[in-house]
Amino acid sequence: MDGILPLWKEKGMTSHDCVFKLRKILKTKKVGHTGTLDPNVEGVLPICIGQATKVAEYITDSGKEYVAVVSIGRATETEDADGGVVAQDLSEKHFTRIEIEKVLQQLTGEIVQIPPMYSAVKVNGRRLYEYARKGIEVERPERIVQIDELELLEPQVQYEGTEIEFRIRVACGKGTYIRTLAVQIGELLGYPAHMKHLVRTASGGYFKSDCRTLDEIRELTEAGHLDAMIRPLEDALSPFPSIEVEGEYCDKIINGQVLPLHSILTDEQAVVFKKNEKAIAVYREHPTKPGLMKPEKMFPLNQ
């Protein structure tokens, strides 16, 4: 079995838990996920099976979309609702829709984030959450992330109360921490904040309507109907230009040869070579040999 299975990850499981269960359901070890979702977060988690595990990184690197609830008034150690409160301001607050949207506009585009202490980012060979659990503070590296769209989903014009909550839709690039974004929104509004709730609504071009839960996948597998749910690995390669090849040129690609740089290839792109509409290789510009390109991924013809 080869392809991409759009999974709706339910709350209470890690992404690895899902992979472990799917290996049993599908009776194959070659299963991988495409980007960690915290246990308390539900949402779209494309799963790669068989040869499609080779393209998992392309889905992981692709854009994601989330709907989050931002809570203004309390900050937590984990930046979400699971952590203990580390700061609070329960004074009466008044925001207009225009004020909130102005803040969201400030956080759209390329922004700088500092990963939360309770995260899997590595510092000096150890994950930040390992330091956090021992009460050790370490300097965290800044990172630049891309926020493509940031939209306020609530309809009201005025927001009042000691704790104010509102939903936002976030379309973003790889490595964005939505809980950190919630904290940044609070900072610009002048108050402590955290992310109260999060759902990933899209990943790698897949949406909730494309997905099935683990129980539904188990039922489809037992009924022999799962094949209709499996998407081709070419889905993950769709952002790259593709070329149908044949003859001697195709043979060279199948053998993984270094080739002259194709005119369609740019510094920022890969090119997908196909035979009979099936991907056989992904090529990129050779890193040390100008004017040449080399294979990054290879796929058997019988996939």
Secondary structure as GFF3:
##gff-version 3
##sequence-region A 1 303
A	DSSP	beta_strand	3	9	.	.	.	ID=ss1
A	DSSP	alpha_helix	15	26	.	.	.	ID=ss2
A	DSSP	beta_strand	31	33	.	.	.	ID=ss3
A	DSSP	beta_strand	42	49	.	.	.	ID=ss4
A	DSSP	three_ten_helix	50	55	.	.	.	ID=ss5
A	DSSP	alpha_helix	56	60	.	.	.	ID=ss6
A	DSSP	beta_strand	64	72	.	.	.	ID=ss7
A	DSSP	beta_strand	74	76	.	.	.	ID=ss8
A	DSSP	beta_strand	85	88	.	.	.	ID=ss9
A	DSSP	beta_strand	93	96	.	.	.	ID=ss10
A	DSSP	alpha_helix	97	106	.	.	.	ID=ss11
A	DSSP	beta_strand	109	113	.	.	.	ID=ss12
A	DSSP	beta_strand	122	123	.	.	.	ID=ss13
A	DSSP	beta_strand	126	127	.	.	.	ID=ss14
A	DSSP	alpha_helix	128	133	.	.	.	ID=ss15
A	DSSP	beta_strand	143	152	.	.	.	ID=ss16
A	DSSP	beta_strand	158	161	.	.	.	ID=ss17
A	DSSP	beta_strand	164	172	.	.	.	ID=ss18
A	DSSP	alpha_helix	178	189	.	.	.	ID=ss19
A	DSSP	beta_strand	193	203	.	.	.	ID=ss20
A	DSSP	beta_strand	206	207	.	.	.	ID=ss21
A	DSSP	three_ten_helix	208	210	.	.	.	ID=ss22
A	DSSP	alpha_helix	214	222	.	.	.	ID=ss23
A	DSSP	three_ten_helix	226	229	.	.	.	ID=ss24
A	DSSP	three_ten_helix	233	237	.	.	.	ID=ss25
A	DSSP	beta_strand	242	244	.	.	.	ID=ss26
A	DSSP	alpha_helix	247	254	.	.	.	ID=ss27
A	DSSP	beta_strand	259	260	.	.	.	ID=ss28
A	DSSP	beta_strand	271	275	.	.	.	ID=ss29
A	DSSP	beta_strand	278	285	.	.	.	ID=ss30
A	DSSP	beta_strand	292	298	.	.	.	ID=ss31
###
